[in-house]
Amino acid sequence: MIAANGDGLTGLPTPAQLEALTSDWPDNLSMHHKKTACFIVQVDRLSDFVARHGDTAGFHLQRSFAERLTHVLRDGDLITRIAEGSFKCMIHPVKHLDLEICIHMANRIKSALESPVLIEGNSTRVTVSVGFCISGQMQDHALPALEEGAAIALSAAQRASNSSIRAFSPALLQKHQSRKKICEEARNALANNEVVAWFQPQVSTETGAITGFEALARWNHPQHGIMPPGDFLDTLAECGQLEQLSEEMLRQSISALHGWDLKGYHVERVGINFSGDELHNPMLAERIGWELERHEIPARRIGIEVLESVIAGTPDGVVARNLRDLSKMGCLIDLDDFGTGHASISSVQRFSANRLKIDRSFVKEVDRNQDQQKLIAAIVTMAEQLGIETLAEGVETAGEHTMLAQLGCGHVQGFGIARPMPLKDTIPWMRAHAKKLSSLPSLDRKTG
């Protein structure tokens, strides 16, 4: 449906126009015992598509989707664009409408939108997520409540994976309400400085000297005490709070570097973990650069830790651009959990990695396992050829530490060196570590 004075990009009715067009639907539904449904469709990772192909291609994609939706739905059905890459479809009231019919419609919509799109003569594909709600499922039978139900279903689809479909249900509403409560608690935790950075040392296998720390989040929960990241990161991710978490870890890490400098303890770098979602933020490099400039901390003292699994499946786009921009700025890029995400040598180079962090699964009992020794030796050799440093994670025993040094791994980190510790404990630990090193014969320092 093309509307006069409609949406300037697609020609569809605006949300306000659609509201006016459906104003008599509630009476129609109740008087004639009919049903309707609301579908909300969202392009998955539209920002990546725009970063790869440009704004004009993004506009073309959305116009194409408006046309496809118009063709796949019936004449009486209404469509509007409610945000960038997001469309709402209202099904004209009918006598018979059930879950099976709506799932079929959702699949038709998804198939139509996921078929190839021509961009400057080249065929490309995107995926979409779909959430829908059938009238009568929400306690409030008004149309805005129907849209709210579809939005809840869409959120569930997006959390599941790209190219997913979810239907609203009372059970989904209960989960949504529970999640809202948890999200509020998580937001309050960040606002009230309950989430703090703890620091785990990294040391040289050659000299035993401290070469950096990794910042690891801890939630000082009022009821549950100190909680490790495994207990709350998924909650923050679901609530869209990971960006705020990384900002807090960056701020606290910069503050730690400044405090150590003032007290005469120079730490080369602090590594900060960034999730895939955070790395998709097109303003990430600019935000980090601003924080570093504001606190007068050289970019080379910040390590950007990114999971190998994130870059292994990431095409050139926002993530690649962010990492390249951060590398040009001087930040050091650490490829975390290396060996588990199937990143190729070309992707290691493409994402400007400065260091490979060898996953704990390859490190455990490496002093007794020859196959693991061969794997680590191969990783170290590859890294040396590429001019990249190596660090082994999860080192717990002296035997593992010694073997990693013999295999040429440059740095180690793990409980065998030190457990993560609050900021107040870092200087006493560094003082004790320096004293320990000074008492060791020079030939023994290679094993720290």
Secondary structure, DSSP 8 states (H G I E B T S, - for coil): ---TT--TTT----HHHHHHHTTTHHHHHHHTT-B-EEEEEEETTHHHHHHHH-HHHHHHHHHHHHHHHHHHS-TT-EEEEEETTEEEEE---BS---HHHHHHHHHHHHHHHHS-EEETTEEE---EEEEEEETTSSSS-SHHHHHHHHHHHHHHHHHH-SS-EEE--HHHHHHHHHHHHHHHHHHHHHHTT-EEEEEEEEEETTT--EEEEEEEEEEEETTTEEE-GGGTHHHHHHTT-HHHHHHHHHHHHHHHHHHHHHTT-----EEEE--HHHHT-TTHHHHHHHHHHHHT--GGGEEEEEEHHHHHT--SSHHHHHHHHHHHHT-EEEEEEETSS---HHHHHHTT-SEEEE-HHHHTTTTT-HHHHHHHHHHHHHHHHHT-EEEE----SHHHHHHHHHTT--EE-STTT---EEGGGHHHHHHHHHHHHHTS-GGGGGG-
